[in-house]
Amino acid sequence: MRVLVTGLGRRRSRTVSGGLAILGFEVRETDADADPRVAADVVLLDCGVIDNEVLAYCRRLRRRTQAPIIAVTQRVDLQAWLRGHEAGIDDYAVQPFGLQELAARLRLAVAPGREQPAPPVPVGPPSRLTAGPLVVVEDSRAVTVHGTRVDLRPKEYQLLVALMRQLGRAVPREELISALWPAGWEGAERSLEVHVASLRAKIALPGLISTVRGVGYRMVTPESFHRLTAA
């Protein structure tokens, strides 16, 4: 897997780059003033804290690459998390963390497409998931709302499918976290909240994804959604 390690001229951990190389990753490094348009499967952004300078750099990175961006930070609160997500950050690694945990996050970041074998040619009609005007065609990973395409990041798509496969059921937070994030990562619960908020905003169907207090999240059934919108 090709990893681009970049930053803003601040301290970058050579230990991380060297450790990833030992684990078999193909590591490249660049600074913010260099052109980061190099072939990479995932970008590791060593930024310390999420501030306006980092957010601006993330936007420049996102215009140049579609690879997942993982920010290495010393701390991140919910507001910084949301602002970073809007700027193009897909995930966070909050220090301190172990090298094996970071490696797992890098592999997970590219798992939804780049390193999986090509799926077999489907026989018959494509697999479709529907919830009201929301339609997911799993074979092509196409997501539409009222016939209009919605672009989701890999983790948002995984979360959406996990909820749509269990329409009407309150899916526990622990179940979603276990399916989408590495075991033992302390930031998974906050990341789930951020991705649910982002998914709701992109789908723009109020009431479709509800919060079940003390449990998790529920995607309403098509019949329930129609009753909800008709009320």
trRosetta pair geometry for C-beta under 8 A, 3 or more apart (Angstrom, degrees):
i j d omega theta_ij theta_ji phi_ij phi_ji
1 24 7.9 71 27 115 82 87
1 25 5.5 -39 73 -126 88 82
1 26 6.8 -168 89 25 35 85
1 41 5.0 -92 -163 54 83 147
1 42 6.9 11 166 14 117 109
1 106 6.6 140 118 142 149 113
1 107 6.9 -145 -36 -96 163 67
1 110 6.4 174 -137 32 125 156
1 115 7.0 -37 -89 -75 104 135
2 25 7.7 135 -112 -176 16 79
2 26 4.6 -33 -103 77 64 113
2 28 7.1 11 -173 0 92 108
2 39 6.0 3 124 121 168 82
2 40 4.8 -136 121 -129 105 50
2 41 4.8 121 53 -1 77 89
2 42 7.7 155 88 28 58 64
3 20 6.0 -59 52 155 157 149
3 25 4.9 11 1 170 124 128
3 26 6.8 153 19 76 71 54
3 27 5.1 -20 70 -106 102 67
3 28 7.2 176 89 28 51 67
3 40 6.5 58 -146 -155 12 106
3 41 7.1 -43 -71 55 51 86
3 42 5.6 -20 -113 72 74 90
3 43 7.7 142 -164 -107 60 22
3 44 5.7 21 -179 -9 108 114
3 106 6.3 -25 -96 -149 124 140
4 28 5.1 -24 -111 72 67 100
4 29 7.7 148 -165 -95 57 24
4 30 6.6 -17 -170 17 102 109
4 36 6.3 105 167 -166 146 103
4 38 6.0 145 -98 69 127 109
4 40 3.8 -53 -21 -97 109 159
4 42 7.5 -167 28 95 75 42
4 43 4.8 -25 70 -113 103 72
4 44 6.9 178 86 25 48 71
4 65 8.0 -149 35 -76 151 174
4 67 7.4 102 23 84 117 156
5 12 6.7 120 152 -174 114 134
5 16 7.2 150 -124 104 142 111
5 17 5.3 -99 11 -91 167 104
5 20 7.9 161 -56 38 127 150
5 27 6.1 12 -8 -166 115 100
5 28 7.0 178 24 87 73 44
5 29 4.8 -26 72 -103 98 75
5 30 7.7 148 81 23 53 60
5 44 4.8 -20 -105 71 69 109
5 46 6.6 27 -173 -15 91 112
6 29 7.1 155 -80 -159 51 53
6 30 5.0 -17 -103 70 98 82
6 31 6.9 154 -153 -111 78 14
6 32 6.9 111 171 -71 104 57
6 36 5.6 -8 -89 -107 155 134
6 43 6.4 -24 20 -167 114 102
6 44 7.3 144 22 77 64 57
6 45 5.9 -24 73 -108 86 65
6 46 7.3 -178 86 23 34 80
6 61 7.4 164 79 -102 151 130
7 10 5.5 -109 159 48 125 81
7 12 4.9 -161 -1 -76 150 114
7 31 6.7 -40 67 -127 70 60
7 32 6.8 -76 109 -39 37 92
7 45 6.7 134 -89 -166 57 57
7 46 4.3 -38 -81 69 119 90
7 47 6.4 -174 -134 -78 81 52
8 31 7.6 87 -137 -167 14 77
8 32 4.7 28 -116 -32 55 140
8 47 6.5 58 0 -123 112 76
8 53 6.2 87 -147 137 159 116
8 54 6.7 -101 -33 -90 143 69
8 57 6.0 -120 -83 -51 107 163
9 31 5.6 55 -73 -157 69 119
9 32 6.2 -72 -22 23 85 108
9 33 7.4 39 -58 -9 113 104
10 46 7.3 -145 79 118 100 95
10 47 7.4 88 44 -144 138 34
10 48 5.8 -68 131 -22 159 130
11 46 7.9 -101 101 143 55 126
11 48 7.6 85 52 -71 89 117
12 16 7.8 -98 169 46 77 118
12 17 7.5 45 143 -28 109 120
12 29 7.3 136 124 -147 157 122
12 46 4.7 117 -121 77 85 155
13 16 4.1 75 95 -1 114 105
13 17 7.1 167 102 -5 66 80
13 46 6.6 -169 14 -127 83 147
13 72 7.8 -102 17 141 119 160
14 17 5.6 -54 -151 41 43 111
14 18 5.8 40 152 -17 73 109
15 18 5.9 -59 -143 43 28 108
15 19 5.9 29 158 -22 65 111
16 19 5.8 -57 -143 38 25 111
16 20 6.3 24 159 -18 63 106
16 44 7.5 -158 142 147 132 150
16 46 7.5 159 54 -84 153 129
16 72 7.4 -26 -117 -102 170 164
16 99 7.2 -175 -125 -112 62 92
16 102 7.0 -69 -146 127 104 171
17 20 6.0 -57 -149 36 27 108
17 21 6.5 28 153 -20 62 107
17 27 5.1 145 -160 163 83 152
17 29 6.2 -10 -116 -67 149 119
18 21 5.6 -54 -150 34 33 113
18 22 6.5 35 152 -21 65 103
19 22 5.6 -52 -151 32 34 112
19 23 6.5 28 152 -14 65 107
19 99 4.5 -96 155 -134 144 142
20 23 5.6 -59 -150 40 35 110
20 25 4.2 -38 162 48 95 136
20 27 5.3 110 93 -70 116 129
20 99 7.4 -148 -64 -162 62 103
20 102 7.4 -81 -81 112 103 119
20 103 6.7 169 -118 -90 78 90
20 106 7.5 73 -133 -13 123 166
21 24 7.9 123 -180 -9 29 9
21 25 6.1 -85 -85 67 35 78
21 26 7.9 58 -117 -116 74 22
21 27 5.0 -83 -69 13 91 125
23 99 7.2 -178 -40 151 138 113
23 103 5.3 -91 146 -106 164 143
25 103 7.3 -145 -40 -124 125 93
25 106 7.0 -4 -102 125 141 158
28 38 5.8 -94 112 108 162 152
28 40 6.8 -115 43 -85 121 111
30 34 4.4 -122 -170 79 103 131
30 35 7.8 -79 -170 72 147 33
30 36 5.2 169 87 -100 148 79
30 38 7.1 160 -34 3 142 130
31 34 5.2 95 56 3 70 103
32 57 5.5 -64 -129 -126 120 129
35 64 7.7 -169 -172 -143 75 152
36 43 7.4 52 168 -122 137 128
36 61 6.1 -16 71 -118 148 84
36 64 6.0 114 76 102 89 148
36 65 6.9 -74 117 -19 104 128
37 64 4.9 -111 -80 -176 89 116
37 65 6.9 -177 -115 -58 59 93
40 43 6.0 83 117 -71 144 72
40 65 6.7 -2 57 -147 104 150
40 67 5.2 -41 98 -52 89 173
41 67 6.0 148 160 -135 18 119
41 110 4.9 9 163 -100 112 148
41 114 5.4 156 -145 135 107 161
41 115 7.5 47 -157 -49 146 102
42 67 5.4 -164 -98 170 26 111
42 68 5.0 -19 -125 66 87 93
42 69 7.7 166 -170 -87 67 26
42 70 6.5 18 172 -1 112 108
42 106 5.3 168 80 -153 159 83
42 109 5.0 89 -116 95 133 135
42 110 5.5 -104 -51 -49 110 108
43 61 6.4 161 148 -178 170 134
43 65 6.5 117 -42 91 132 148
43 67 5.3 117 -20 99 91 117
43 68 7.0 -164 30 96 75 46
43 69 4.6 -20 71 -109 112 72
43 70 7.0 171 87 25 57 65
44 70 5.5 -20 -111 69 62 99
44 72 6.4 34 178 -26 90 112
44 106 7.2 -32 -70 -96 111 113
45 54 7.6 115 155 -160 128 101
45 57 7.7 150 -149 113 129 118
45 58 7.0 19 -126 -92 171 88
45 61 7.2 -92 -83 -40 129 172
45 69 5.7 23 -14 -174 122 101
45 70 6.8 175 23 84 79 42
45 71 4.7 -32 75 -106 108 65
45 72 6.7 -172 88 16 49 75
45 89 7.3 -98 43 -109 141 101
46 72 4.6 -15 -110 57 62 123
47 50 6.7 62 114 -84 135 53
47 54 4.4 75 -164 -124 138 130
47 57 7.8 177 -107 67 121 135
47 71 5.5 -32 22 -158 123 102
47 72 6.7 144 21 65 66 64
47 73 6.2 -18 71 -89 92 77
48 73 6.6 26 121 -137 15 57
48 74 5.5 -1 -168 -9 56 110
49 54 7.3 -159 97 -15 53 148
49 73 6.3 83 -108 -152 30 97
49 74 6.0 -40 -68 41 75 102
49 75 6.6 -3 -111 54 88 81
49 76 7.9 166 -146 -79 59 69
49 80 7.8 -75 179 -148 77 153
50 54 5.4 -120 -139 81 47 143
50 55 6.9 68 -177 -56 84 89
50 71 6.9 52 -82 154 100 158
50 73 6.1 -20 -35 -113 88 139
50 76 5.7 61 -2 -115 126 97
50 80 4.0 130 72 -175 132 113
50 81 7.7 163 16 -64 168 35
50 83 6.7 141 150 79 127 110
50 84 5.0 -74 -137 -63 141 120
50 89 8.0 -74 -114 -16 123 162
51 54 5.3 99 49 11 60 102
51 55 7.2 -117 107 -5 32 93
52 55 5.5 -54 -145 37 34 113
52 56 6.3 36 156 -21 67 103
53 56 5.9 -53 -150 34 30 110
53 57 6.5 28 152 -16 62 107
54 57 5.7 -58 -151 38 32 111
54 58 6.3 37 151 -24 66 104
54 71 7.5 74 175 -137 129 132
54 84 7.6 -22 120 -107 114 100
55 58 5.5 -50 -149 31 33 115
55 59 6.7 35 153 -20 63 101
55 83 6.1 -49 -103 148 135 106
55 84 6.7 -119 -99 -97 86 57
55 87 4.4 -137 -155 -87 79 160
56 59 5.8 -52 -154 31 33 111
56 60 6.8 32 149 -16 64 103
56 87 7.9 -72 -52 -147 19 132
57 60 5.6 -53 -152 36 37 112
57 61 6.3 40 149 -21 67 104
58 61 5.5 -53 -148 36 33 114
58 62 6.2 34 155 -22 67 106
58 69 6.5 137 -142 136 94 163
58 71 7.7 -32 -92 -76 125 121
58 84 6.7 156 -58 -150 174 70
58 87 4.0 73 92 135 129 114
58 88 4.6 176 159 55 97 106
58 89 5.7 -50 -141 -47 144 86
59 62 5.7 -52 -145 34 31 112
59 63 6.7 34 154 -21 62 102
59 87 5.2 -81 -57 -160 81 87
59 88 6.1 157 -91 -6 41 127
60 63 5.9 -54 -155 31 33 111
60 64 6.7 16 153 -8 64 113
61 64 5.9 -75 -155 43 32 103
61 65 6.2 -37 173 37 73 103
61 69 6.2 95 119 -95 138 141
61 88 6.4 176 79 108 95 148
62 65 7.1 -84 -126 62 24 64
62 69 7.1 -76 -76 -18 83 142
62 87 7.1 -174 -13 154 139 57
62 88 3.3 -123 -66 -116 135 152
67 110 7.9 -21 -153 -93 85 100
68 90 4.3 -70 -156 40 88 159
68 91 6.9 18 173 10 117 105
68 109 4.0 -157 89 175 157 113
68 110 6.5 -138 16 -68 124 63
68 153 7.7 102 -108 -170 88 111
68 154 6.7 -53 -78 25 119 128
69 88 5.8 50 27 132 144 89
69 89 5.2 -94 99 -120 110 50
69 90 5.4 130 52 8 61 90
69 91 7.8 172 94 34 49 65
70 89 7.5 87 -121 -163 19 85
70 90 6.5 -51 -72 67 59 92
70 91 4.7 -21 -113 75 84 95
70 92 6.9 166 -164 -94 70 17
70 93 5.8 45 163 -14 112 103
70 105 6.1 115 -131 135 152 119
70 106 6.8 -103 6 -89 155 67
70 109 6.1 -96 -50 -76 117 153
71 76 7.9 103 99 -73 125 145
71 84 6.2 -74 1 -168 157 142
71 89 4.9 -20 -20 -137 119 132
71 91 7.5 -176 23 93 69 45
71 92 5.2 -25 66 -112 91 73
71 93 7.2 -170 90 28 43 70
72 92 7.9 144 -93 -164 22 62
72 93 5.0 -22 -106 71 68 104
72 95 6.8 57 178 -45 87 100
73 76 4.9 63 104 -44 156 108
73 92 5.8 -28 18 -159 118 110
73 93 7.3 146 22 74 67 51
73 94 5.6 -29 74 -108 88 66
73 95 6.9 -145 95 5 37 87
74 94 7.4 47 165 -158 10 72
74 95 5.3 -33 -111 49 51 116
75 94 6.8 59 -108 -149 29 111
76 80 4.9 -133 -154 93 76 122
76 81 5.3 99 153 -67 114 84
76 84 7.3 -40 -145 1 131 147
76 92 5.7 -78 24 -157 162 160
76 94 6.1 -121 18 -94 103 114
76 187 7.8 40 61 -128 118 131
77 80 5.2 90 51 16 68 103
77 81 6.8 -121 103 -11 33 95
78 81 5.3 -55 -146 34 31 118
78 82 6.4 29 157 -18 66 104
78 190 6.7 -134 -93 -154 79 108
78 193 7.2 -45 -128 104 112 134
78 194 7.4 -169 -149 -75 74 95
79 82 5.9 -54 -149 36 30 107
79 83 6.3 28 154 -15 65 108
80 83 5.7 -55 -143 40 32 110
80 84 6.1 33 156 -19 65 109
81 84 5.9 -59 -150 38 24 110
81 85 6.4 28 152 -22 62 107
81 92 6.9 -79 -120 -23 90 147
81 190 6.3 -128 -100 154 169 114
81 191 7.7 -134 -164 -94 132 54
81 194 5.1 -107 141 -86 117 141
82 85 5.6 -52 -147 32 32 114
82 86 6.5 31 155 -17 64 104
82 194 6.0 -156 -83 -131 67 98
82 197 6.8 -42 -112 96 112 145
82 198 7.9 -178 -136 -63 77 94
83 86 5.8 -55 -152 36 32 111
83 87 6.4 26 151 -16 64 110
84 87 5.6 -60 -147 39 33 110
84 88 8.0 -78 173 55 58 48
84 89 4.0 -18 158 31 98 139
84 92 7.3 69 104 -72 154 113
85 89 5.8 -77 -83 68 38 84
85 90 7.8 82 -127 -104 71 23
85 194 5.5 174 -49 171 153 121
85 195 7.9 -156 -136 -79 145 56
85 198 5.7 -109 149 -74 138 138
86 198 8.0 -162 -72 -111 67 108
89 92 6.9 42 157 -67 128 81
90 109 6.4 106 104 -141 137 108
90 153 5.8 -169 -118 179 100 143
90 154 7.3 28 -153 42 136 96
90 155 6.4 139 -174 3 96 124
91 105 6.3 -168 128 -175 145 114
91 109 6.2 -124 17 -95 139 109
91 155 7.1 126 -66 -41 102 153
91 191 6.7 20 -132 -132 78 136
92 187 5.9 -108 82 160 105 162
92 191 7.0 -159 33 -86 96 109
93 97 5.4 -95 -179 23 97 161
93 101 7.6 142 -139 118 109 102
93 102 5.5 45 -137 -110 153 89
93 105 5.9 175 -79 62 109 167
93 187 7.9 -159 -117 24 27 148
94 97 6.8 113 74 -45 46 115
94 186 7.3 -83 62 75 123 106
94 187 5.4 131 6 -58 120 133
97 101 5.0 -113 177 80 102 132
97 102 5.8 114 116 -53 123 92
98 101 4.5 97 61 3 85 104
98 102 7.1 -151 96 -4 46 84
99 102 5.6 -53 -150 37 35 112
99 103 6.3 39 151 -21 67 104
100 103 5.5 -50 -147 35 33 114
100 104 6.5 37 152 -21 64 102
101 104 5.7 -54 -152 33 32 112
101 105 6.6 32 150 -20 65 104
101 182 6.4 165 -148 101 73 151
101 184 7.3 -105 -108 95 116 108
101 185 6.4 141 -163 -91 117 92
102 105 5.6 -54 -150 34 34 112
102 106 6.5 36 152 -20 66 103
103 106 5.7 -52 -150 34 33 112
103 107 6.5 30 154 -16 65 105
104 107 5.8 -56 -148 38 32 109
104 108 6.1 31 154 -19 66 110
104 182 4.3 80 129 -97 134 148
105 108 5.7 -55 -144 39 30 112
105 109 6.3 41 154 -32 63 103
105 182 6.3 -89 -69 -5 68 131
105 185 7.4 104 -77 -100 109 147
106 109 5.7 -49 -151 23 29 116
106 110 7.3 5 160 0 60 103
107 110 6.7 -73 -158 44 31 93
107 111 6.4 54 147 -55 67 99
107 115 7.6 -57 -157 40 75 159
108 111 5.2 -33 -147 -4 37 125
108 181 7.3 86 163 -130 164 41
108 182 6.3 -132 -34 -47 149 93
109 154 7.4 117 -171 66 50 144
110 113 7.3 -94 -179 57 61 66
110 114 4.3 -55 -176 48 103 122
110 115 5.4 73 122 -8 110 108
111 114 8.0 -45 -55 43 8 78
111 115 6.4 -49 -108 52 43 107
111 116 6.8 70 -175 -47 56 103
111 154 7.8 136 67 168 68 142
112 116 7.6 -57 162 -8 15 130
112 154 3.8 174 35 -153 152 118
112 155 7.8 -136 -33 -57 143 44
112 157 6.8 108 -157 71 149 122
112 158 6.3 -116 -92 -55 125 110
113 116 6.4 -73 -138 28 16 108
113 141 7.9 -36 -87 -37 118 167
113 154 6.7 -126 -4 -104 106 121
116 119 7.9 15 131 -53 117 77
119 122 7.6 15 128 -52 117 83
119 139 7.1 -150 96 -144 151 71
122 126 5.9 75 108 -102 168 65
122 127 7.5 -139 -130 -12 141 84
122 139 5.1 -44 -38 -115 146 143
125 128 7.6 -42 142 -10 109 108
126 137 5.1 30 126 -163 136 103
126 138 7.1 -180 168 51 94 68
126 139 4.2 -108 -144 18 107 132
126 140 6.9 -13 -152 -5 154 95
127 137 7.2 128 79 -162 55 53
127 138 4.3 -26 87 41 112 118
127 139 5.9 129 31 -34 84 88
128 135 6.2 -22 -165 -165 106 95
128 136 6.9 149 -158 79 53 52
128 137 5.5 -23 -101 -100 77 65
128 138 7.4 -151 -83 0 25 83
129 135 7.3 150 80 -158 53 46
129 136 4.3 -6 56 57 102 105
129 138 6.7 74 -10 -45 103 101
129 161 6.9 142 19 -129 163 69
129 164 4.3 83 159 143 139 133
129 165 6.9 -65 -115 -70 140 59
130 134 6.8 149 -157 87 51 61
130 135 5.2 -9 -103 -104 83 73
130 136 7.7 -161 -70 24 41 68
130 164 8.0 125 36 -162 12 121
130 222 6.0 18 122 -72 97 128
131 134 4.7 -11 64 63 85 112
131 164 5.8 -123 -27 -122 123 95
131 167 6.1 -174 -96 -113 107 119
131 208 6.3 106 130 -160 123 109
131 219 5.6 -69 -116 165 161 112
131 220 6.8 120 -170 76 113 63
131 221 7.1 -123 -132 -152 84 22
131 222 5.7 -147 -144 -71 37 71
131 225 6.3 113 165 -29 76 149
132 205 6.5 155 85 -170 143 148
132 208 6.4 -108 27 -109 138 111
132 220 7.6 37 -29 87 115 102
132 222 5.3 172 -57 -130 45 66
132 225 3.5 -86 -64 114 121 153
132 226 6.5 173 -112 -52 89 69
132 229 7.4 110 -139 -14 134 135
133 145 5.5 67 118 -165 102 63
133 146 4.6 5 176 -63 137 66
133 147 8.0 -66 -173 -12 101 62
133 205 6.9 -177 55 -101 101 136
134 143 7.5 -13 -166 -168 86 88
134 144 7.5 165 -149 88 43 49
134 145 5.4 -13 -97 -102 68 80
134 164 7.7 -131 117 -100 121 126
134 203 6.2 -2 -101 -152 129 114
134 205 6.3 -102 -47 -3 115 159
134 208 6.6 90 -14 -157 141 152
135 143 7.4 163 86 -152 53 44
135 144 5.0 -8 59 60 98 94
135 145 7.8 178 20 -80 71 35
136 141 7.9 -23 -168 -151 90 36
136 142 7.2 162 -153 85 46 52
136 143 5.3 -8 -104 -103 78 76
136 160 6.6 158 -79 129 144 118
136 161 6.4 -168 153 -92 163 81
136 164 6.0 135 20 71 138 172
137 140 5.0 12 106 43 114 97
137 141 7.4 -47 86 11 70 10
137 142 4.4 9 46 52 108 99
138 141 6.9 22 -158 -78 34 49
138 161 7.1 90 -106 -123 102 127
141 157 6.3 17 -163 -163 105 149
142 149 6.8 -70 -162 -124 92 96
143 149 7.1 93 77 -159 59 59
143 150 4.6 -65 109 64 105 97
143 151 7.9 165 58 -80 110 15
143 152 5.7 37 27 -5 153 121
143 157 6.9 -142 -38 -115 135 92
143 160 6.9 24 -113 118 140 164
144 147 5.6 -4 168 -141 130 15
144 148 6.0 146 -157 66 83 30
144 149 5.6 -45 -97 -91 81 42
144 150 6.4 161 -109 3 25 87
145 148 5.8 -32 66 60 70 88
145 150 5.5 53 -3 -40 103 127
145 203 6.0 145 -76 -158 143 62
145 204 6.8 131 126 57 166 90
145 205 6.5 -150 -144 -45 130 115
150 202 5.6 115 -172 155 116 101
150 203 6.6 36 -149 -96 166 52
151 202 7.6 -110 68 -158 55 132
152 156 4.1 -135 -170 95 103 117
152 157 4.5 136 105 -60 128 82
152 160 6.6 -60 -139 -6 169 141
152 199 7.3 31 -128 -114 118 82
152 202 6.4 136 -92 120 81 159
153 156 4.7 88 54 10 76 108
153 157 7.0 -145 91 -8 35 89
153 198 8.0 -8 25 132 116 143
154 157 5.7 -59 -150 35 29 111
154 158 6.4 29 155 -19 66 105
155 158 5.6 -49 -146 35 35 113
155 159 6.4 36 154 -19 65 105
155 180 6.4 87 -150 -170 90 119
155 191 8.0 -66 172 163 152 112
155 195 5.6 -92 128 -119 111 140
156 159 5.8 -55 -149 37 31 112
156 160 6.3 34 152 -21 64 106
156 195 5.8 -159 -90 -162 68 96
156 198 6.1 -94 -98 104 123 113
156 199 5.0 169 -153 -83 97 93
156 202 7.0 43 179 33 150 150
157 160 5.6 -54 -147 35 31 113
157 161 6.4 27 157 -15 66 106
158 161 6.0 -58 -148 38 28 107
158 162 6.3 32 154 -22 64 108
158 179 7.6 -174 162 129 111 102
158 180 5.6 138 119 -114 130 102
159 162 5.7 -55 -148 34 30 114
159 163 6.6 23 157 -13 64 106
159 176 6.8 46 -130 -163 84 118
159 180 6.3 18 -75 -90 80 152
159 192 7.7 152 -114 -141 130 73
159 195 5.3 153 -31 138 161 125
159 196 7.0 -135 169 -79 147 63
159 199 5.9 -118 93 -57 127 153
160 163 6.1 -64 -154 39 29 105
160 164 6.1 20 156 -15 68 113
160 199 6.0 -177 -69 -148 94 133
160 203 7.8 152 -113 -67 122 127
161 164 5.7 -58 -137 42 31 107
161 165 6.1 34 162 -24 66 106
162 165 6.3 -54 -148 30 23 110
162 166 7.3 -12 159 12 55 108
162 171 6.9 130 141 -176 96 166
162 176 5.9 122 128 -121 149 84
162 179 5.7 139 -115 100 139 152
162 180 7.1 -81 -31 -54 156 110
163 166 6.5 -85 -159 53 31 88
163 167 7.9 73 149 -83 65 51
163 171 6.1 -128 -109 11 68 147
163 176 7.9 13 -63 -102 84 122
163 209 6.6 3 174 -116 163 104
163 217 6.3 -50 -109 111 124 113
163 218 7.6 138 -156 -168 104 19
163 219 4.0 115 153 -31 104 124
164 167 6.3 10 -159 -63 45 89
164 219 5.6 -75 -82 112 49 170
166 169 4.3 -68 162 50 102 123
166 171 5.4 110 82 -72 144 112
166 219 7.2 114 79 38 66 106
167 219 5.4 -73 -115 96 61 101
167 220 7.3 9 -165 127 86 20
167 221 4.9 96 154 -95 115 68
167 222 7.7 -8 -167 -16 150 69
168 218 6.9 2 -169 -171 16 109
168 219 7.5 -46 -24 84 34 65
168 220 6.8 51 -86 -151 59 37
168 221 4.5 12 -62 -46 108 103
168 224 7.0 138 -99 -5 91 141
169 218 6.5 -160 93 -126 29 91
170 212 4.1 -8 -137 4 122 172
170 215 4.6 18 155 127 128 146
170 216 5.9 134 168 56 79 89
170 217 7.4 162 -153 82 62 17
170 218 4.7 -47 -94 -69 59 109
171 175 5.6 -115 179 75 85 128
171 176 5.8 87 132 -51 117 102
171 216 5.0 -95 93 108 56 141
171 217 5.8 -22 56 66 94 70
171 218 6.8 153 7 -89 75 51
172 175 4.4 97 65 0 88 103
172 176 7.2 -161 95 -3 50 83
172 215 5.7 -92 -103 -179 65 71
172 216 4.5 167 -144 -30 18 135
173 176 5.8 -59 -153 39 35 108
173 177 6.1 34 153 -19 70 109
173 189 6.8 43 162 -128 130 88
173 192 6.3 119 -156 122 94 163
173 215 7.4 152 -14 138 83 37
173 216 4.2 -171 -43 -105 60 92
173 217 7.4 87 -82 -8 71 84
174 177 5.7 -54 -142 39 31 112
174 178 6.1 34 157 -22 65 107
174 216 7.7 -105 16 -77 58 124
175 178 5.8 -53 -146 35 27 112
175 179 6.5 21 156 -15 61 110
175 216 7.0 -34 38 -83 99 167
176 179 5.9 -62 -150 38 30 108
176 180 6.0 -3 164 4 68 119
176 192 6.0 104 109 -133 122 130
176 216 6.4 148 -3 -159 120 132
176 217 7.1 28 -41 32 154 111
177 180 6.4 -77 -137 49 24 92
177 181 5.4 -41 -168 39 68 112
177 188 4.6 90 -151 145 111 127
177 189 6.5 -21 -93 -79 141 60
177 192 5.8 -68 -80 -56 87 137
178 181 7.7 -56 -88 54 11 71
178 183 7.2 26 -129 -89 73 83
180 188 7.7 144 86 -155 91 106
180 192 7.4 125 68 -94 138 91
181 185 5.4 -105 158 50 116 131
181 188 4.0 175 89 -121 160 115
181 191 6.5 116 -80 74 143 140
181 192 7.8 -98 -14 -56 133 93
182 185 5.0 86 71 -27 88 119
182 188 7.8 -147 56 -74 55 125
185 188 4.7 104 85 -41 98 101
187 190 5.4 -59 -164 47 67 109
187 191 5.5 71 138 -29 87 106
188 191 5.5 -59 -144 39 31 114
188 192 6.3 38 156 -26 66 101
189 192 5.7 -47 -152 28 32 114
189 193 6.9 33 150 -17 61 101
190 193 5.7 -52 -155 33 37 113
190 194 6.5 36 150 -18 67 105
191 194 5.6 -54 -148 36 35 112
191 195 6.2 29 156 -15 68 108
192 195 5.9 -60 -145 40 29 106
192 196 6.3 31 157 -20 65 106
193 196 5.9 -55 -148 35 28 110
193 197 6.4 26 155 -17 63 107
194 197 5.8 -58 -151 37 30 110
194 198 6.2 26 153 -16 66 109
195 198 5.5 -51 -141 40 34 112
195 199 6.0 37 157 -22 66 106
196 199 5.7 -54 -144 37 28 111
196 200 6.4 32 156 -20 63 105
196 209 6.7 -162 -162 141 93 141
196 211 8.0 88 156 -83 150 95
196 217 6.2 -156 -123 -84 135 154
197 200 5.9 -53 -149 34 29 112
197 201 6.5 28 154 -19 62 107
198 201 5.8 -57 -151 35 31 111
198 202 6.4 23 156 -14 66 108
199 202 6.0 -59 -146 39 31 106
199 203 6.0 23 160 -13 68 111
199 209 6.8 52 106 -7 113 167
200 203 6.1 -61 -140 42 26 104
200 204 7.8 101 158 -67 52 31
200 208 7.8 169 -125 60 77 97
200 209 5.6 -121 -88 55 94 125
201 204 6.8 16 176 -68 33 73
203 208 6.3 -103 131 64 139 146
203 209 7.3 100 54 -8 152 117
205 208 4.0 42 104 -22 111 134
205 225 7.5 0 164 -151 126 126
207 210 6.6 4 -160 -69 50 98
207 220 6.8 -5 144 -4 82 146
207 225 7.1 145 109 -127 106 73
207 228 4.9 -176 138 166 150 147
207 229 7.7 -175 63 -62 140 73
208 219 6.6 0 158 -147 77 73
208 220 5.9 -119 -147 31 43 102
208 225 6.0 24 -107 -112 79 120
209 217 5.9 0 -177 -177 94 117
209 218 7.4 160 -155 79 49 42
209 219 5.7 -22 -100 -96 71 69
209 220 8.0 -131 -73 -3 26 80
210 217 6.9 157 81 -157 43 65
210 218 5.0 -17 61 61 94 94
210 220 6.6 66 -6 -47 112 98
211 216 8.0 -124 -150 137 59 26
211 217 6.0 -39 -106 -103 50 73
212 215 4.1 -31 110 59 113 117
212 216 5.8 10 54 58 105 48
212 217 6.5 -176 12 -93 88 17
212 218 5.4 74 -38 -18 117 108
220 224 4.1 -122 -180 93 109 123
220 225 5.0 139 100 -60 120 80
220 228 6.7 31 140 -17 170 143
221 224 4.6 92 53 8 80 104
221 225 7.0 -144 91 -8 40 86
222 225 5.6 -56 -147 34 31 112
222 226 6.5 30 157 -18 66 104
223 226 6.0 -54 -151 35 31 108
223 227 6.6 29 152 -15 64 106
224 227 5.7 -56 -150 38 34 111
224 228 6.2 38 150 -25 66 107
225 228 5.4 -53 -148 34 33 116
225 229 6.3 22 158 -11 67 107
226 229 6.1 -57 -142 42 30 103
226 230 6.0 26 158 -19 65 113
227 230 5.8 -61 -141 40 28 109
227 231 6.5 43 156 -41 62 99
228 231 6.0 -47 -158 10 28 116
